[in-house]
Amino acid sequence: MVKVIDTGKKKLCDILDSMVRKKLDLSTFWLEAIQGYINEENDLKYVEVPVGSWMEIDFHQDLLDGKRNLATLLDLYLMRELSVEQADFLV
């Protein structure tokens, strides 16, 4: 997940705008814009996310699956069948 704020928004929009104005870049995957932003930006911050505590959502079914999985984990946690350590990413 990427979050850009303040001047970062303008920088990323400028990179994307530049990409759509170049015919060769029209077929470039949007992650190239993110990489361009990363290459230019010196004050990036990040958060490490534990493996298994995130999922990629590309389609509506992915979102439904994610909601179902999260609901199951929350139920287990609330019933104390999931330890705090196992569920620390829920906080």
VEXZA-879884 format. One record per residue: residue number from 1; residue in three letters; x negated, y, z of N, C-alpha, C in turn. Coordinates in nm, 3 decimals. Atoms other than C-alpha are relative to their C-alpha. Layout:
N
+-----+-----+---------+---------+---------+---------+---------+---------+---------+---------+---------+
:   i :  aa :      nX :      nY :      nZ :     caX :     caY :     caZ :      cX :      cY :      cZ :
+-----+-----+---------+---------+---------+---------+---------+---------+---------+---------+---------+
: NUM : ALA :       X :       Y :       Z :       X :       Y :       Z :       X :       Y :       Z :
...
+-----+-----+---------+---------+---------+---------+---------+---------+---------+---------+---------+
END
This chain:
91
+-----+-----+---------+---------+---------+---------+---------+---------+---------+---------+---------+
:   i :  aa :      nX :      nY :      nZ :     caX :     caY :     caZ :      cX :      cY :      cZ :
+-----+-----+---------+---------+---------+---------+---------+---------+---------+---------+---------+
:   1 : MET :  -0.085 :  -0.116 :   0.000 :   0.000 :   0.000 :   0.000 :  -0.091 :   0.123 :   0.000 :
:   2 : VAL :   0.077 :  -0.122 :   0.010 :  -0.127 :   0.343 :  -0.083 :   0.088 :   0.116 :   0.043 :
:   3 : LYS :  -0.072 :  -0.120 :  -0.041 :  -0.022 :   0.665 :   0.085 :  -0.092 :   0.118 :  -0.024 :
:   4 : VAL :   0.078 :  -0.121 :   0.022 :  -0.147 :   1.000 :  -0.040 :   0.081 :   0.118 :   0.050 :
:   5 : ILE :  -0.068 :  -0.116 :  -0.056 :  -0.064 :   1.324 :   0.137 :  -0.079 :   0.126 :  -0.033 :
:   6 : ASP :   0.059 :  -0.132 :   0.017 :  -0.138 :   1.693 :   0.108 :  -0.066 :   0.015 :  -0.137 :
:   7 : THR :   0.069 :  -0.024 :   0.127 :  -0.399 :   1.772 :  -0.159 :  -0.022 :  -0.131 :  -0.076 :
:   8 : GLY :   0.016 :   0.129 :   0.066 :  -0.434 :   1.400 :  -0.232 :   0.110 :  -0.026 :  -0.101 :
:   9 : LYS :  -0.111 :   0.017 :   0.093 :  -0.089 :   1.402 :  -0.393 :  -0.028 :   0.070 :  -0.132 :
:  10 : LYS :   0.029 :  -0.077 :   0.121 :  -0.194 :   1.673 :  -0.636 :  -0.110 :  -0.066 :  -0.080 :
:  11 : LYS :   0.111 :   0.065 :   0.070 :  -0.519 :   1.494 :  -0.718 :   0.048 :  -0.124 :  -0.076 :
:  12 : LEU :  -0.048 :   0.122 :   0.064 :  -0.342 :   1.165 :  -0.791 :   0.094 :   0.035 :  -0.116 :
:  13 : CYS :  -0.088 :  -0.043 :   0.109 :  -0.073 :   1.340 :  -0.998 :  -0.080 :   0.052 :  -0.118 :
:  14 : ASP :   0.085 :  -0.051 :   0.108 :  -0.345 :   1.517 :  -1.197 :  -0.065 :  -0.114 :  -0.077 :
:  15 : ILE :   0.061 :   0.117 :   0.065 :  -0.517 :   1.184 :  -1.267 :   0.104 :  -0.071 :  -0.087 :
:  16 : LEU :  -0.107 :   0.066 :   0.076 :  -0.187 :   1.024 :  -1.376 :   0.041 :   0.084 :  -0.122 :
:  17 : ASP :  -0.036 :  -0.089 :   0.109 :  -0.099 :   1.328 :  -1.587 :  -0.105 :  -0.006 :  -0.111 :
:  18 : SER :   0.109 :   0.010 :   0.098 :  -0.438 :   1.311 :  -1.757 :   0.008 :  -0.132 :  -0.077 :
:  19 : MET :  -0.008 :   0.131 :   0.064 :  -0.387 :   0.941 :  -1.828 :   0.110 :  -0.005 :  -0.105 :
:  20 : VAL :  -0.110 :   0.010 :   0.096 :  -0.050 :   0.982 :  -1.999 :  -0.019 :   0.092 :  -0.119 :
:  21 : ARG :   0.025 :  -0.092 :   0.111 :  -0.185 :   1.260 :  -2.220 :  -0.104 :  -0.054 :  -0.099 :
:  22 : LYS :   0.099 :   0.060 :   0.088 :  -0.457 :   1.039 :  -2.369 :   0.058 :  -0.128 :  -0.058 :
:  23 : LYS :  -0.062 :   0.114 :   0.067 :  -0.331 :   0.791 :  -2.626 :  -0.065 :  -0.132 :   0.042 :
:  24 : LEU :   0.070 :   0.123 :  -0.039 :  -0.598 :   0.534 :  -2.530 :   0.038 :  -0.045 :   0.141 :
:  25 : ASP :  -0.032 :   0.034 :  -0.139 :  -0.493 :   0.550 :  -2.163 :   0.145 :  -0.045 :   0.019 :
:  26 : LEU :  -0.141 :   0.035 :  -0.016 :  -0.124 :   0.482 :  -2.230 :   0.019 :  -0.148 :   0.032 :
:  27 : SER :  -0.011 :   0.143 :  -0.030 :  -0.187 :   0.108 :  -2.208 :  -0.080 :  -0.039 :   0.125 :
:  28 : THR :   0.078 :   0.026 :  -0.120 :  -0.403 :   0.142 :  -1.898 :   0.093 :  -0.027 :   0.118 :
:  29 : PHE :  -0.080 :   0.034 :  -0.117 :  -0.264 :  -0.020 :  -1.586 :  -0.010 :   0.113 :   0.102 :
:  30 : TRP :  -0.004 :  -0.113 :  -0.093 :  -0.163 :   0.234 :  -1.319 :  -0.103 :  -0.011 :   0.112 :
:  31 : LEU :   0.101 :   0.014 :  -0.104 :  -0.416 :   0.087 :  -1.074 :  -0.129 :   0.073 :  -0.036 :
:  32 : GLU :   0.116 :  -0.079 :   0.042 :  -0.682 :   0.263 :  -1.281 :   0.008 :   0.141 :   0.057 :
:  33 : ALA :  -0.018 :  -0.133 :  -0.058 :  -0.536 :   0.590 :  -1.155 :  -0.039 :  -0.002 :   0.148 :
:  34 : ILE :   0.036 :   0.014 :  -0.142 :  -0.569 :   0.469 :  -0.797 :  -0.152 :  -0.011 :   0.013 :
:  35 : GLN :   0.146 :   0.014 :  -0.005 :  -0.929 :   0.364 :  -0.865 :  -0.068 :   0.133 :  -0.030 :
:  36 : GLY :   0.055 :  -0.132 :   0.030 :  -1.000 :   0.703 :  -1.020 :   0.011 :   0.092 :   0.119 :
:  37 : TYR :  -0.019 :  -0.080 :  -0.121 :  -0.858 :   0.869 :  -0.711 :  -0.102 :  -0.040 :   0.107 :
:  38 : ILE :   0.096 :   0.049 :  -0.098 :  -1.072 :   0.650 :  -0.487 :  -0.140 :   0.046 :  -0.035 :
:  39 : ASN :   0.134 :  -0.040 :   0.044 :  -1.380 :   0.731 :  -0.694 :  -0.027 :   0.148 :   0.025 :
:  40 : GLU :   0.016 :  -0.145 :  -0.019 :  -1.320 :   1.107 :  -0.657 :   0.012 :   0.044 :   0.146 :
:  41 : GLU :  -0.034 :  -0.043 :  -0.137 :  -1.194 :   1.124 :  -0.299 :  -0.108 :  -0.042 :   0.098 :
:  42 : ASN :   0.104 :   0.031 :  -0.098 :  -1.449 :   1.145 :  -0.016 :   0.056 :  -0.024 :   0.139 :
:  43 : ASP :  -0.055 :   0.009 :  -0.136 :  -1.216 :   1.148 :   0.284 :   0.114 :  -0.103 :   0.006 :
:  44 : LEU :  -0.101 :   0.105 :  -0.002 :  -1.030 :   0.821 :   0.243 :   0.001 :  -0.071 :   0.134 :
:  45 : LYS :  -0.015 :   0.078 :  -0.123 :  -0.897 :   0.637 :   0.542 :   0.077 :  -0.126 :  -0.036 :
:  46 : TYR :  -0.069 :   0.125 :   0.028 :  -0.771 :   0.282 :   0.554 :   0.034 :  -0.071 :   0.129 :
:  47 : VAL :  -0.040 :   0.083 :  -0.112 :  -0.607 :   0.035 :   0.784 :  -0.011 :  -0.145 :  -0.046 :
:  48 : GLU :   0.009 :   0.142 :   0.033 :  -0.700 :  -0.332 :   0.781 :   0.129 :  -0.068 :   0.045 :
:  49 : VAL :  -0.125 :   0.069 :  -0.028 :  -0.394 :  -0.552 :   0.767 :  -0.029 :  -0.149 :   0.010 :
:  50 : PRO :   0.027 :   0.144 :  -0.016 :  -0.407 :  -0.909 :   0.901 :   0.058 :  -0.082 :  -0.115 :
:  51 : VAL :  -0.048 :   0.091 :   0.105 :  -0.376 :  -1.181 :   0.641 :   0.131 :  -0.063 :   0.045 :
:  52 : GLY :  -0.129 :   0.061 :  -0.031 :  -0.023 :  -1.313 :   0.628 :   0.101 :   0.096 :   0.059 :
:  53 : SER :  -0.094 :  -0.096 :  -0.058 :   0.132 :  -0.996 :   0.768 :   0.051 :   0.098 :  -0.105 :
:  54 : TRP :  -0.052 :  -0.084 :   0.108 :   0.213 :  -0.844 :   0.430 :   0.038 :  -0.090 :  -0.117 :
:  55 : MET :  -0.034 :   0.074 :   0.121 :   0.359 :  -0.953 :   0.102 :   0.014 :   0.099 :  -0.114 :
:  56 : GLU :  -0.017 :  -0.082 :   0.119 :   0.361 :  -0.818 :  -0.248 :   0.145 :  -0.009 :  -0.045 :
:  57 : ILE :  -0.139 :  -0.005 :   0.044 :   0.702 :  -0.708 :  -0.367 :   0.003 :   0.058 :  -0.141 :
:  58 : ASP :  -0.009 :  -0.042 :   0.140 :   0.742 :  -0.694 :  -0.743 :   0.143 :   0.000 :  -0.050 :
:  59 : PHE :  -0.136 :   0.018 :   0.049 :   1.102 :  -0.801 :  -0.787 :   0.098 :   0.003 :   0.118 :
:  60 : HIS :  -0.102 :  -0.007 :  -0.104 :   1.429 :  -0.772 :  -0.596 :   0.000 :  -0.128 :   0.086 :
:  61 : GLN :   0.002 :   0.125 :  -0.076 :   1.408 :  -1.140 :  -0.496 :  -0.115 :  -0.001 :   0.101 :
:  62 : ASP :   0.112 :  -0.010 :  -0.095 :   1.067 :  -1.070 :  -0.336 :   0.042 :   0.079 :   0.124 :
:  63 : LEU :  -0.048 :  -0.081 :  -0.112 :   1.231 :  -0.802 :  -0.122 :   0.095 :  -0.080 :   0.089 :
:  64 : LEU :  -0.093 :   0.083 :  -0.078 :   1.510 :  -1.037 :  -0.017 :  -0.075 :  -0.107 :   0.080 :
:  65 : ASP :   0.081 :   0.101 :  -0.070 :   1.255 :  -1.308 :   0.069 :  -0.074 :   0.062 :   0.117 :
:  66 : GLY :   0.073 :  -0.069 :  -0.106 :   1.052 :  -1.060 :   0.271 :   0.089 :   0.035 :   0.118 :
:  67 : LYS :  -0.094 :  -0.032 :  -0.107 :   1.354 :  -0.945 :   0.467 :   0.037 :  -0.125 :   0.079 :
:  68 : ARG :  -0.035 :   0.126 :  -0.066 :   1.450 :  -1.306 :   0.541 :  -0.116 :  -0.049 :   0.087 :
:  69 : ASN :   0.117 :   0.043 :  -0.076 :   1.095 :  -1.392 :   0.652 :  -0.021 :   0.087 :   0.124 :
:  70 : LEU :   0.017 :  -0.090 :  -0.113 :   1.073 :  -1.085 :   0.874 :   0.107 :  -0.025 :   0.106 :
:  71 : ALA :  -0.108 :   0.028 :  -0.095 :   1.412 :  -1.159 :   1.031 :  -0.028 :  -0.128 :   0.078 :
:  72 : THR :   0.034 :   0.126 :  -0.067 :   1.297 :  -1.514 :   1.108 :  -0.109 :   0.022 :   0.104 :
:  73 : LEU :   0.109 :  -0.028 :  -0.094 :   0.974 :  -1.389 :   1.268 :   0.050 :   0.079 :   0.121 :
:  74 : LEU :  -0.054 :  -0.079 :  -0.111 :   1.163 :  -1.132 :   1.474 :   0.086 :  -0.086 :   0.092 :
:  75 : ASP :  -0.081 :   0.091 :  -0.082 :   1.410 :  -1.396 :   1.591 :  -0.088 :  -0.088 :   0.088 :
:  76 : LEU :   0.092 :   0.085 :  -0.077 :   1.125 :  -1.626 :   1.696 :  -0.067 :   0.079 :   0.112 :
:  77 : TYR :   0.065 :  -0.085 :  -0.100 :   0.953 :  -1.340 :   1.876 :   0.096 :   0.032 :   0.114 :
:  78 : LEU :  -0.098 :  -0.035 :  -0.103 :   1.268 :  -1.237 :   2.057 :   0.040 :  -0.119 :   0.085 :
:  79 : MET :  -0.031 :   0.121 :  -0.076 :   1.333 :  -1.597 :   2.162 :  -0.126 :  -0.051 :   0.071 :
:  80 : ARG :   0.128 :   0.032 :  -0.065 :   0.971 :  -1.604 :   2.288 :  -0.064 :  -0.128 :  -0.054 :
:  81 : GLU :   0.063 :   0.116 :   0.062 :   0.880 :  -1.886 :   2.051 :  -0.121 :   0.041 :  -0.082 :
:  82 : LEU :   0.115 :  -0.053 :   0.072 :   0.621 :  -1.663 :   1.890 :  -0.075 :   0.088 :   0.099 :
:  83 : SER :   0.076 :  -0.077 :  -0.099 :   0.343 :  -1.525 :   2.108 :  -0.025 :   0.142 :  -0.049 :
:  84 : VAL :   0.032 :  -0.138 :   0.033 :   0.250 :  -1.159 :   2.119 :  -0.115 :   0.006 :  -0.099 :
:  85 : GLU :   0.115 :   0.002 :   0.091 :  -0.080 :  -1.241 :   1.949 :   0.041 :  -0.038 :  -0.141 :
:  86 : GLN :  -0.047 :   0.043 :   0.131 :   0.098 :  -1.419 :   1.665 :   0.087 :   0.106 :  -0.066 :
:  87 : ALA :  -0.094 :  -0.099 :   0.052 :   0.343 :  -1.133 :   1.628 :  -0.052 :   0.141 :   0.009 :
:  88 : ASP :   0.052 :  -0.135 :  -0.020 :   0.110 :  -0.838 :   1.682 :   0.020 :   0.090 :  -0.121 :
:  89 : PHE :  -0.021 :  -0.083 :   0.117 :   0.165 :  -0.721 :   1.327 :   0.143 :   0.052 :  -0.011 :
:  90 : LEU :  -0.137 :  -0.046 :   0.002 :   0.535 :  -0.672 :   1.400 :   0.016 :   0.136 :   0.067 :
:  91 : VAL :  -0.009 :  -0.124 :  -0.075 :   0.463 :  -0.372 :   1.620 :  -0.023 :   0.119 :  -0.089 :
+-----+-----+---------+---------+---------+---------+---------+---------+---------+---------+---------+
END
